[in-house]
């Protein structure tokens, strides 16, 4: 229906107003037109779609079956038009509003997230920013549901279908142990050799934890997780002190870890590769927040000139 070229946005707006108000008087007042003008606009829309949209003579005014089928699509069309106009205004005017960003705990270790954020804030001082560190799966759900405007997270194959995805980095997870552990001097290790170890892990909804769990499950191996934490610095410290072994991102920034982490031993896997990706995701098209679109463009520019960091060796 909405592809009819004769259909005008004002007709859709008047139709939605009448559907929501249930009264020609209130709908006309809302749209700042006389009742006869509203009636004419609705009749023109009914002519365009070839069907009556309201049951005449009822109080409140009721939608026909055709009207009920149209009202949702009409709202989306009006939202899309408003977002299109806003996108143009964003280019010509100062960006304002509130940007809600989700970020994994590894973001600061693997990427210059704080530098990107500071640069964006300087460019757009009218934007208030909130950063939340949450589990990966939860952040993806919050972006889908509109609770976050964008997030730095691994976009899963089934979770990125209606999202704009900008890949930021790819990292490898490597087994790590303390200096006194039996594997400390090994050149490499297999999944089978790790299966009997005590593991220090991140929480079950973290992206890195999900990937390691999947690798062991695919190999038909179980493992013992003796401690779960929500902070990479604490995890590295516990491993260094001999609580257990753990999978750590190879690019984890050593400068942001406790001094004890310098004694960690990384022992590469020789029969598997656990690769972890970090993406910046936001809703596609008009569903995305103007500030999120601008932040994604800012990050894309920064990636072209990104410098290296100090990582675990």
TORGUPA-290097 format. One record per residue: x, y, z of N, C-alpha, C, O, CB in turn; residue in three letters. Coordinates in steps of 0.05 Angstrom, whole numbers, plus 32768, in hexadecimal, padded with zeros to 4 digits. Glycine has a CB too. Example, Ala and Ser with C-alpha at 12.3 -4.5 7.8 and 13.67 -1.06 7.14 Angstrom:
<recs>
81087F8E809C80F67FA6809C81087FBE809C811D7FBE80A980E27FA780B5ALA/81017FD3808E81117FEB808F81028001809D810C801780A1811A7FF48072SER/
</recs>
This chain:
<recs>
80107FE88000800080008000801180198000800C802C7FF17FEE80008018UNK/8026801A8011803580328015804780397FFD8055804D7FFE80458030802EUNK/804780287FE98058802D7FD18048803E7FBD805380457FA8806280137FC5UNK/802E80447FC2801E80547FB0802B80707FAE802E807D7FC2800180567FBAUNK/803280787F96804180907F92803080A97F98803B80BE7F9E804C80927F76UNK/801580A77F96800480BE7F9B800180C47FB97FF880DA7FC17FE880BA7F8EUNK/800880B17FCA800480B47FE6801680CA7FF1802E80CA7FEB800880997FF5UNK/800B80DB8002801A80F1800D801E80EC802B800D80E08039800D810C8008UNK/803580F68035803A80F28052802581008063801F80F58079805680FD8058UNK/801B8116805B80078124806B7FED8113806D7FE081148082800081408060UNK/7FE7810580587FCF80F3805A7FD480DD806E7FC280D6807E7FC980E7803EUNK/7FEC80D2806E7FF380BD80827FF280C8809E7FE980BB80B1800E80B1807CUNK/7FFD80E180A17FFE80ED80BC7FE180F280C67FDC80ED80DE800D810780BBUNK/7FD080FC80B57FB4810080BD7FA680E680C47F9680E580D77FA5810F80A7UNK/7FAB80D180B47F9F80B780B97FA880AC80D47F9880A280E47FA880A380A3UNK/7FC280AE80DA7FCC80A480F47FC180B4810B7FBA80A981207FEB80A580F5UNK/7FBE80CE81087FB380DF811D7F9680D781237F8F80D5813A7FB480FD8115UNK/7F8680D2810E7F6B80CA81127F6980AF811F7F5880AA81307F5B80CB80F8UNK/7F7B809C81167F7B808181217F828082813F7F768073814F7F8F806F8112UNK/7F94809481477F9C809581637F8980A581747F86809F818C7FB880A18164UNK/7F7D80BA81697F6B80CB81797F4F80C0817A7F4180C4818E7F6B80E7816EUNK/7F4780B281657F2B80A781647F1680BB81627EFE80B681667F278097817DUNK/7F1D80D4815A7F0A80EA81577F1480FD81427F2B810581437F0680F88173UNK/7F02810581307F0A8119811C7F10813481297F23814281207EF3811C8107UNK/7F02813B813E7F078154814B7F23815581577F32816881537EF281598161UNK/7F29814181677F44814081747F5A813D81607F6F814A81627F45812A8188UNK/7F56812C814B7F6B812881377F70814281287F87814981227F6481128124UNK/7F5B815181217F5E816A81127F6D817E81247F7E818D811A7F438175810AUNK/7F66817F813E7F74819281507F91818B81527FA3819C81537F678192816BUNK/7F97817181537FB3816881567FC3816F813D7FDA817781407FB481498159UNK/7FB7816E81257FC58174810D7FC2819181047FCD819980EF7FBB816280F7UNK/7FB481A181147FB181BD810F7FA381C380F47FAB81D580E67FCC81CB8110UNK/7F8F81B380EE7F7F81B880D67F6181B780DD7F5A81AD80F37F8681A380BFUNK/7F5081C080CB7F3381BE80D07F2A81A180CB7F37819280BD7F2481D280BEUNK/7F13819A80D67F09817F80D47F04817780B77F09816180AE7EF0817B80E4UNK/7EFA818A80A77EF58184808B7F0E817E807C7F0E816C806A7EE6819C807EUNK/7F24818C80837F3E818680767F48816A807E7F53815C806D7F52819B807EUNK/7F44816280977F4C814880A07F3C813280917F47811E80887F49814480BEUNK/7F228137808F7F10812380817F19812080647F1A810A805A7EF3812C8083UNK/7F1F813780577F278136803B7F42812680387F45811780257F2B81528030UNK/7F54812B804B7F6E811D804A7F6A80FF804D7F7780EF803F7F8181288060UNK/7F5980F680607F5480DA80647F4780CE804C7F4E80B780437F4380D5807DUNK/7F3480DC80407F2680D180287F3A80CE80117F3980BB80017F0F80E4801FUNK/7F4D80E1800E7F6180DF7FF97F7380C77FFD7F7A80B97FEA7F7380F97FF8UNK/7F7980C180177F8980A9801C7F7A809080167F85807D800B7F9380A9803AUNK/7F60808F801D7F4F807880187F4D80747FF97F4C805D7FF07F33807C8024UNK/7F4C80897FEA7F4C80877FCD7F66807B7FC37F66806A7FB07F4680A27FC0UNK/7F7C80847FCE7F96807A7FC67F99805C7FCB7FA3804D7FBA7FAD80897FD4UNK/7F9080527FE37F9480367FE97F7D80257FDF7F7F800C7FDF7F9680338007UNK/7F6780317FD77F5180237FCB7F4080137FDF7F357FFF7FD97F5C80107FB7UNK/7F3E801E7FF87F2F8010800D7F27802480237F37803780287F3F7FF88018UNK/7F108021802F7F09803280467F1B802B805E7F21801380637EEB802E804EUNK/7F24803F806C7F37803B80837F29803E809E7F34803580B27F4E804F8080UNK/7F12804B809F7F04804F80B87EE7804780B47EDB804A809F7F06806D80C1UNK/7EDB803E80CA7EBE803880CA7EB0805180D17EB2805C80E77EB7802180DFUNK/7EA1805C80BE7E94807680C27E7D807380D57E6F805F80D77E8B808180A7UNK/7E78808980E47E60808A80F57E64807E81117E51807B81207E4A807D80E8UNK/7E7D807681187E82806A81327E90807E81447EA0808F813A7E938050812FUNK/7E8B807B815D7E99808C81717EA3807A81887E93806D81957E8680A2817CUNK/7EBD8079818C7ED28087817C7ED4807B81617ECB8065815B7EED8086818BUNK/7EE2808A814F7EE6808081337EF6806781347F0B806581427EF480968122UNK/7EED805281257EFB803881257F088033810A7EFD803B80F57EE88022812DUNK/7F1E8025810B7F2C801D80F27F1E800580E67F147FF380F47F49801780F8UNK/7F1D800480CC7F157FEC80BE7F2C7FD880BE7F427FDE80C87F0C7FF280A0UNK/7F287FC080B47F3E7FAC80B27F557FB780A17F6C7FB380A77F347F9280A7UNK/7F4D7FC6808B7F627FD2807A7F717FE880897F897FEB80867F557FDD8061UNK/7F637FF7809A7F6F800C80A97F83800080BE7F98800B80C27F5B801D80B7UNK/7F7B7FEB80CB7F8C7FDE80DE7FA67FD380D17FBB7FD480DC7F7E7FC780ECUNK/7FA37FC980B87FBA7FBF80A97FCD7FD680A27FE57FD280A07FB17FB08090UNK/7FC27FEE809E7FD2800580947FE0801480AB7FF5801F80A77FC180178084UNK/7FD4801580C27FDD802880D77FFA802380DF8009803680E37FCB802780EFUNK/8002800A80E3801E800580EB8031800D80D68046801A80DC80217FE780F1UNK/802B800780BC803D800E80A6803E802D80A380538038809C80348001808CUNK/8027803A80A88027805780A68039806480BB8047807780B6800A806280A9UNK/8038805980D48049806480E98066806180E18076807380E5804380568104UNK/806D804980D78089804480CF8092805780B980A9806080B8808D802780C7UNK/8080805C80A68087806E8090808B808A809A809D809880908070806E807AUNK/807B809380AD807E80AE80B8809880B080C880A680C480C7806680B580CAUNK/809E809B80D780B7809A80E680CF809B80D480E280AA80D980B9808180F8UNK/80CE808C80BE80E4808C80AB80E880A8809E80FE80B1809A80DF80778095UNK/80D180B5809780D380D0808C80DF80E380A080F080F4809880B880D98083UNK/80D780E180B980E180F380CD80FF80EF80D1810F810280D480D380EF80E8UNK/810780D580D1812480CF80D4813480D980BC814B80E180C0812880B080D8UNK/812980D880A5813780E2808D813C8100808F815281098089812780DC8073UNK/8127810E8098812A812B809B813F813180B1814F814480AF8110813980A2UNK/813E812180C68151812580DD816D812080D48180812E80DC814A811280F4UNK/8172810C80C2818D810680B98198811E80AA81B0812480AC818C80ED80A6UNK/8187812B809A81918143808C8197815A80A081AB8168809D817B814D8078UNK/8185815D80B48189817280C881A3816D80D881B1818080DF8171817580DAUNK/81A8815380DD81C0814C80EC81DA815680DF81ED815E80EC81C1812E80F1UNK/81D9815480C481F1815D80B581F5817B80B6820B818580B681EF81538097UNK/81DE818980B781DF81A780B581DF81B480D081E581CC80D281C781B080A6UNK/81D881A680E681D681B2810081E881A4811481F4818F810E81B981B28109UNK/81E981B0812C81F881A4814281EA818B814C81D2818B815181FC81B98159UNK/81F98175814F81EE815C815981EA815E817781FC81668186820081448152UNK/81D28157818081CC8156819D81BE813C81A381B8812C819281BA816E81A4UNK/81B9813881BD81AB812081C681BB810F81D981CE811981E581A3810F81AEUNK/81B380F781DC81C080E481EF81C780CB81E081B680BD81D581AC80DE8207UNK/81E180C481E181EB80AC81D481F1809681E98201809B81FB820480B281C3UNK/81E4807F81E681E8806981F981F8805381EB81EF804781D781CC805D8203UNK/8210804F81F58223803C81E88227802481FB822C80288213823E804A81E1UNK/8227800C81F0822E7FF481FF824A7FEC81F682517FEE81DF821A7FDD81FAUNK/825A7FE3820982767FDC8203827F7FC4821382797FC2822B82897FF38208UNK/828C7FB1820782977F9A821582AF7FA3822782BB7FB8822282A17F848201UNK/82B47F93823B82CA7F9A824D82E57F9A823E82F77FA9824682CB7F868264UNK/82E77F8B822983007F8A821A83057FA28208831A7FA681FD83027F718209UNK/82F07FB3820582F27FC981F1830A7FDB81F783197FE281E582D97FDA81F2UNK/830E7FE2821083247FF48217833F7FE6821383547FF4820F83227FFE8233UNK/83407FCC821683597FBD821383617FB981F683787FBB81EF83567FA18220UNK/834D7FB481E583537FAD81C983527FC481B683607FC581A283407F9781C0UNK/83427FD981BD833D7FEF81AB8340800981BA833D800A81D283217FED819EUNK/8347801F81AC8349803981B9832E804681BD8328805C81B4835B804C81A8UNK/831D803881CB8301804081CF82FF805C81DC82EF806D81D482F1802C81DFUNK/830E806081F1830D807982008315809181EE830A80A781F0831E80798219UNK/8329808C81DD833280A181CA831C80A781B6831780BF81B0834B809881BBUNK/830F809381AB82F88097819982E280A781A682D780B9819A82ED807C818EUNK/82DC809F81BF82C680AC81CD82CC80C981D382BB80DA81D082C0809C81E7UNK/82E580CE81DC82ED80E981E282EC80FB81C982E3811281CA830980EA81EEUNK/82F680F081B282F680FF819A82D98106819182D4811C8188830480F08184UNK/82C880F2819382AC80F7818B829F810C819D8290811D8193829C80DC818CUNK/82A4810A81B78299811D81CA82A2813A81C48293814D81C682A0811681E6UNK/82BB813D81BD82C6815781B682B88162819D82B3817A819B82E4815681B3UNK/82B48151818A82A781598171828A81608175827F8171816782AA8144815CUNK/827D8152818882608156818C825A815A81AA824F814981B78250813D8182UNK/8261817281B4825D817781D18240817781D9823A817681F1826A819081D8UNK/822D817981C68211817981CD8205815E81D281EE815B81D98202818781B7UNK/8215814981CE820C812D81D28215812381ED822D812381F48217811B81BBUNK/8202811B81FD8208810E8217820C80F0821281FD80E4820381F18113822CUNK/822180E4821E822880C88218822780B78231823180BF8247824480C7820CUNK/821B80A0822F821B808C8244822780738239821F8069822481FE8087824FUNK/823B806882478248804F823F8241803A82548244803E826C82678052823CUNK/82388022824B8231800C825D82417FF4825582427FEC823E82138006825CUNK/824E7FE78269825C7FCE8265824A7FB7826D82447FB3828582777FCE8275UNK/82427FA7825A822F7F92825F82377F79824F82487F7B823D82127F9A8257UNK/822B7F61825682317F49824682297F4D822982167F5B822282227F328252UNK/82387F3F821782347F4381FA82187F3D81F1820C7F4D81E382477F3181ECUNK/820D7F2681F981F27F1F81EF81DD7F3381F881CA7F3981EA81EB7F0381F8UNK/81E17F3D821181CD7F50821B81CF7F6A820C81BA7F76820681D27F558239UNK/81E77F73820581EA7F8C81F681DE7F8A81DA81D17F9D81D182077F9481F4UNK/81E27F7381CD81D57F7081B381B77F7281B581AA7F7F81A481DD7F5481A7UNK/81AB7F6581C9818E7F6681CD81857F8381D381707F8B81C981867F5481E4UNK/81957F9281E2818E7FAD81E8818F7FC081D0817F7FD281CE81A07FB881FEUNK/81A27FBA81BE81A27FCA81A5818A7FC48194817D7FD6818981BC7FC48195UNK/81837FAA8192816A7FA2818381517FAF818F813F7FB8818081677F848184UNK/81507FB181AA81387FBB81B881387FD981BC81257FE481C781367FAD81D2UNK/814D7FE781B3814E800481B58158800E81D08155802681D68134800F81B0UNK/81637FFD81E1816C800681FB8189801081FA8192801F820B816B7FEF820FUNK/8198800881E581B2801381DF81B1801D81C281A4801181B181C97FFE81E3UNK/81BF803481BD81C0803E81A281D58031819081D1802F817881C6805C81A3UNK/81EA8027819D81FE8017818E820E800881A3820C800D81BB8211802A817DUNK/821E7FF4819A822E7FE481AD82467FD9819F82467FD38187821D7FCD81B8UNK/825C7FD781AF82757FCB81A582747FAE81AF82797FA981C7828E7FDA81AFUNK/826E7F9C819D82697F8081A5826D7F6E818C826E7F798176824C7F7D81B0UNK/826F7F55819082717F43817982557F3E816E82447F33817D827E7F288181UNK/82507F45815582367F41814982337F23814182427F1A812F82317F538131UNK/82217F15814D821E7EF9814782107EF6812C82027F088123820E7EEA815DUNK/82137EDF811E82067EDB810481E87EE0810581DD7EEA80F2820C7EC080F9UNK/81DB7ED8811B81BE7EDB811D81B67EF4812B819E7EFA812D81B27EC3812BUNK/81CA7F04813481C37F1D814281C87F36813381C17F4C813D81D17F1D815CUNK/81D57F35811C81DB7F4D810D81CB7F5180F581D17F6380E581F87F4C8106UNK/81B57F4280F081A67F4480D8819A7F5F80D2819A7F6880BB81907F3080D9UNK/81907F6D80E781847F8780E381957F9D80EF818B7FB280F781687F8880EEUNK/81AF7F9880F181C17FAC80FD81D67FB480E881DE7FA580D781CF7FA08115UNK/81DF7FCD80EB81F77FD680DC820F7FCD80EC82117FD3810481F77FF580D8UNK/82227FBF80DF82397FB380EE82537FBE80E282587FBC80CA82387F9580ECUNK/82637FCA80F4827E7FD480EC82927FC380FC82937FC5811482817FF280F2UNK/82A17FB380EE82B57FA280FC82CD7FB3810582D97FC180F582BF7F8B80E9UNK/82D37FB1811E82E87FC1812A83037FB2812D83187FBD812782E07FCB8145UNK/83017F998136831A7F8A813B83147F6D813C82FD7F65814283287F948155UNK/83287F5D813883267F40813C833D7F38814D83547F41814983277F318120UNK/83387F268160834C7F1E8174834B7F00817883377EF3817383497F2D818EUNK/83617EF5818183637ED8818783647ED581A583737EE381B3837C7ECB8179UNK/83557EC281AF83557EBB81CC836A7EA581D083697E9081C283397EB281D6UNK/837C7EA981E383937E9681E783927E8D8204838E7E9D821683AE7EA381E0UNK/83967E73820A83987E69822583AF7E77823483C57E7B8229839C7E4B8226UNK/83A97E7E824D83BE7E8B825E83BF7E7D827983AA7E73828383B87EA98262UNK/83D67E7C828583DA7E70829F83EE7E7F82AF83FC7E9082A483E27E52829CUNK/83F07E7982C984047E8682DA84207E7B82D584237E6682C983FC7E8382F7UNK/84347E8982E084507E8182DB84587E6682E7846B7E5982DE84637E9582E5UNK/84497E5C82FB844F7E438308843E7E2C82FE84407E168308844C7E468326UNK/842D7E3182EB841B7E1D82E1842A7E0882D0843F7E0F82C584047E2982D0UNK/84207DF082CF842E7DDA82C184317DE082A384427DD58296841F7DC082C4UNK/841F7DF2829884207DF8827B84317E11827584347E19825E84047DFC8271UNK/843C7E1D828A84497E37828684607E35827284667E49826484547E4182A0UNK/846E7E1F827184857E1C825E847E7E0F824484907E0A8234849B7E0D826CUNK/84647E088240845D7DFA8227845C7E0D820F84567E25821184417DED822BUNK/84637E0281F884627E1181DF84467E1581D5843F7E2981C884737E0481CAUNK/84357E0081DA84197E0181D184097DED81E284157DDE81F284177DFB81B3UNK/83EF7DED81DE83DE7DDB81ED83C57DD481DC83BE7DE381CA83D57DE98208UNK/83B97DBD81E283A07DB581D483887DB981E6838B7DBD81FE83A27D9881CBUNK/83717DB981DA83587DBC81EA83567DA481FD834D7DA88214833F7DBC81D7UNK/835E7D8D81F4835C7D758206836D7D78821E83667D70823483647D5D81F7UNK/83857D85821B83977D898232838C7D9E824583937D9E825D83B37D918228UNK/837B7DB0823B83707DC5824C83567DBB825A834E7DC7826E836A7DDD823BUNK/834A7DA7825083307D9F825A83307D988278831C7D9D828583267D87824BUNK/83467D8E828283477D87829E834F7D9E82B183517D9A82C983597D7182A2UNK/83547DB682A6835D7DCC82B683477DDB82C4832F7DD882BC836D7DE082A4UNK/834E7DEA82D8833B7DFC82E6833C7E1682D783517E2182D183437DFF8304UNK/83247E2182D083237E3982C083187E5182D083057E4E82DF83117E3582A7UNK/83247E6882CB83197E8182D3830C7E8D82BA83197E8F82A5832F7E9582E0UNK/82F37E9582BC82E47E9D82A482D47EB782A982D07EC082BF82D17E87829CUNK/82CC7EC3829282B97ED98293829D7ECE829682997EB5829582BC7EEB827AUNK/828A7EDF829A826E7ED6829D82637ECA8283826D7ECF826D825D7EED82A6UNK/824F7EB9828682457EA9826F823A7EB9825882397EAE824282307E968279UNK/82327ED2825C82277EE28246823C7EF2823782367EFF822482127EF48251UNK/82557EF28241826A7F00823382707EF28218826E7ED9821682847F028244UNK/82777F028204827C7EF681EA82947EE381EA82937ECF81DD82817F0C81D6UNK/82AA7EEA81F882C17ED981F982BB7EBE820682C47EA981FD82D87EE78208UNK/82AB7EBF821B82A47EA6822982937E94821782977E7C821682947EAD8243UNK/82807EA18209826F7E9181F682807E8381E1827B7E6C81DA825B7EA481E9UNK/82957E9181D782A57E8581C282B67E6D81CD82B87E5981C082B87E9A81B6UNK/82C17E7181E582D27E5B81F082C07E4381F782C87E2C81F282E17E65820AUNK/82A97E48820282967E338208828F7E2381EF828E7E0A81EF827C7E3E8215UNK/828B7E3181D982837E2481C0829A7E1381B582957DFD81AB827C7E3981ABUNK/82B37E1C81B882CA7E0C81AE82CC7DF281BD82D07DDD81B182E47E1D81B0UNK/82C97DF381D882CB7DDA81E782B37DC881E282B67DB081E082CC7DE18205UNK/829B7DD481DF82847DC381D982867DB581BE827F7D9E81BC826A7DD581D9UNK/82917DC381AA82947DB7819082A87DA0819082A67D8E8181829D7DCC817BUNK/82BC7DA281A382D07D8D81A682C67D7781B882D47D6381BC82EA7D9981B0UNK/82AE7D7A81C382A37D6581D582B17D6481F082B37D4F81FC82A47D4A81C8UNK/82BC7D7B81F982CB7D7C821182BD7D8E822682B17DA2822082E87D87820CUNK/82BF7D85823F82B57D95825582CC7DA2826482E37D99826282A47D848269UNK/82C77DB8827382DC7DC4828282D07DCE829D82B87DD282A082E97DDC8273UNK/82E27DD282AF82DA7DDA82CA82DF7DF882CE82F67E0082CD82E97DC982E0UNK/82CA7E0782D282CD7E2482D782CA7E2982F582B47E26830082B77E3582C6UNK/82E07E31830182E07E34831E82DB7E51832882D67E56833F82FA7E2A8329UNK/82DD7E64831582D97E80831D82D07E90830582DB7E8E82EF82F47E8C8328UNK/82BB7EA0830882B07EB182F482B37ECE82FD82AB7ED5831482937EAB82EDUNK/82BE7EE082EC82C17EFC82F382B77F0D82DB82B47F0382C582DE7F0282FAUNK/82B47F2782E182AA7F3982CC82BE7F4F82C582B67F6582BD82907F4582D4UNK/82D87F4982C982EC7F5D82C583067F4F82BB830F7F3C82C882F17F6E82DEUNK/83127F5982A583297F4C829A83417F4F82AC83527F3D82AF83307F58827FUNK/83447F6682BA835B7F6A82CB835A7F5682E2836F7F4A82E9835B7F8782D6UNK/83437F5282EE83407F3F830483457F2282FA83527F12830883247F418311UNK/833A7F1C82E3833E7F0182D8835C7EFB82D483667EE682DB832F7EFE82BDUNK/836A7F0F82C783877F0B82C283977F0882DD83A97EF882DF83937F2382B2UNK/838F7F1782F1839C7F16830B83987EFA831883AB7EEF832383927F2C831DUNK/83807EF08316837A7ED6832283897EBF831483937EAD8321835C7ED08321UNK/838C7EC182FA839B7EAD82EB83B87EAF82F283C57E9A82F683977EB182CCUNK/83C37EC782F483DF7ECB82FB83E57EBF831783FB7EB6831C83E77EE882FAUNK/83D17EC0832883D57EB6834483CE7E98834683CE7E8D835C83C47EC68357UNK/83C97E8B833083C67E6E833083AB7E63833683A87E4B833C83D87E638343UNK/83967E738335837B7E69833A83727E56832483637E43832983677E81833CUNK/837A7E5B830B83737E4A82F5837E7E5582DB838E7E6882DC83557E4882F3UNK/83767E4A82C5837E7E5482AB83677E63829F83517E6182A883877E3C8298UNK/836C7E72828983577E81827C835F7E87825F83767E85825883527E9C828BUNK/834A7E8D824F834F7E968234834F7EB58235833B7EC1823D83397E8B8220UNK/83657EC1822B83677EDE822B836A7EE8820E83777EDB81FE837F7EE7823CUNK/835F7EFF820883637F0B81EE83817F1181EA838E7F1D81FB83527F2581EAUNK/838B7F0A81D383A87F0F81CE83AE7F2D81CF83C47F3481D783B07F0381B2UNK/839B7F3D81C783A07F5A81C583987F6981DF83967F8181DF83917F6681AEUNK/83937F5A81F4838D7F66820E83A37F79821683BA7F71821783887F518224UNK/839C7F92821B83B07FA7822183BE7FA2823C83B17FA5825183A47FC38220UNK/83D77F9B823C83E67F95825483E87FAD826783EA7FA9827F84017F8A824EUNK/83E77FC5825C83E97FDD826C83D17FE1827E83D27FEF829283ED7FF5825BUNK/83BA7FD4827783A27FD78287839D7FC0829A83897FBE82A7838A7FDA8274UNK/83B17FAE829C83AF7F9782AE83C07F9B82C683D37FAB82C683B77F7D829FUNK/83BB7F8C82DC83CC7F8E82F483E87F8482EE83ED7F7682DB83C07F7E830BUNK/83FB7F8C82FF84177F8582FB841B7F6782FB842D7F5D82ED84287F918311UNK/840A7F588309840D7F3B830A84097F2E82EF84137F1982EA83F97F2F831EUNK/83FA7F3C82DE83F47F3182C3840D7F2E82B2840D7F1F829E83DF7F4182B5UNK/84227F3D82B9843A7F3B82A984487F2082AB84587F19829B844E7F5182B2UNK/84407F1182C0844C7EF682C3843B7EE082B584437EC982B5844E7EEF82E1UNK/84257EE882A984157ED4829B84247EC7828484347ED3827783FB7EE18291UNK/841E7EAE827F84297E9F826984127E99825583FE7E8D825D84377E858272UNK/84167EA1823C84027E9A8227840C7E82821884227E80820F83FF7EB38213UNK/83FA7E6E821684017E54820A83EE7E5081F283D77E4881F783FF7E3C821EUNK/83F67E5481D983E47E5281C283D77E3681BF83E37E2281C683F37E5881A9UNK/83BE7E3681B583B17E1D81AF83BC7E13819483C07E23818283927E2081ADUNK/83C07DF9819283CA7DEE817883B57DDF816983B97DD7815283E27DDD817DUNK/839E7DDA817683897DCA8167836F7DDA8164835B7DCE815D83847DB08176UNK/836F7DF4816A83577E048167835F7E21816683757E29816F83427DFE817FUNK/834D7E31815C83517E4E815C83387E5C816683227E58815A83597E59813FUNK/833A7E6C817B83227E79818683257E97817E83347EA6818B83207E7581A5UNK/83167E9F816A83187EBB816183007ECB816A82E97EC28168831A7EBB8142UNK/83067EE3817482F17EF4817F82F17F0E817083067F1B816C82F67EF9819DUNK/82D97F16816782D67F2E815782C87F44816782B67F3D817782C77F29813CUNK/82CF7F5D816382C17F73816F82B57F85815982C47F8E814782D47F848182UNK/829B7F8A815B828D7F9A814782807FB28155827B7FB1816D82787F8A8137UNK/827B7FC78146826A7FDD814F82507FD98140824F7FDA812882777FF9814AUNK/823A7FD5814F82207FCF8143820C7FE5814B820D7FF0816182167FB4814BUNK/81F97FEA813981E47FFD813D81CC7FF5812C81D17FE8811781EC801B8138UNK/81B47FFD8132819D7FF6812181A18002810581AE8016810181838001812DUNK/81967FF480F181987FFD80D68186801580D08171801880DC81927FE680C3UNK/818E802580BD817D803980B18171804D80C5817F805680D88167802D80A3UNK/8158805480C1814B806980D18147806180EE8141807280FF8131807180C4UNK/8149804780F38146803E810F815E80468121815B804581398142801F8110UNK/8174804D8115818C80548124818A8071812E817D8082812281A580508114UNK/81978076814581988091815181AC80A2814081C18098813981A18090816FUNK/81A680BC813B81B880CD812C81D480CD813881E880CD812981AD80E9812AUNK/81D680CF815381F080CF815F81FF80B5815C821780B5815981ED80D5817DUNK/81F0809E815B81FD8084815782088083813A821E8079813681E9806D815BUNK/81FA808D81278204808E810B821D809F810A8230809780FC81EE809880F8UNK/821D80B68117823480C78116824C80BB8125826380BE811D822D80E38123UNK/824680AD813C825C80A0814A826880898139828180868139825280948165UNK/8257807A812B82628065811A8273807181048288806580FD824B8054810EUNK/826B808780F8827B809480E38296809E80EF82AA809C80E2826C80AB80D7UNK/829580A8810882AD80B2811582C0809A811A82D8809D811482A680BF8130UNK/82B68084812382C8806D812882D38062810E82EA805A810D82B880578137UNK/82C3806280F982CD805880DF82E4806980D682F8805E80CB82B6805880CAUNK/82E3808380DA82F9809480D28312808F80E38328808E80D982F180B280D5UNK/830D808B80FD8324808681108332806B8109834A8069810D831A8086812CUNK/832380588100832F803E80FA8345804080E48358803180E4831A802A80F1UNK/8341805380D38354805680BD836F806080C78384805B80BA834A806A80A8UNK/8370806D80DE8389807880E88390806C810483A0807781128387809680EBUNK/83848055810A83878048812483A48040812883B180348116837580308127UNK/83AF8046814083CB803E814683CA8026815783B5801F816383DA80558154UNK/83E18017815A83E27FFF816A83E28004818883E8801B819083FB7FEF8162UNK/83DC7FF0819783DC7FF181B483F17FDD81BF83FC7FCD81B083C17FEB81C0UNK/83F67FDE81D984087FCB81E683F77FB381F083E57FB7820084187FD881FEUNK/83FD7F9B81E683ED7F8481ED83FD7F6F81FB84167F7181FE83E07F7881D4UNK/83EF7F5B820583FD7F448211840F7F3681FC84067F3381E583E97F30821DUNK/84277F2F820484387F2181F184337F0381F284407EF481E384567F2681F8UNK/
</recs>
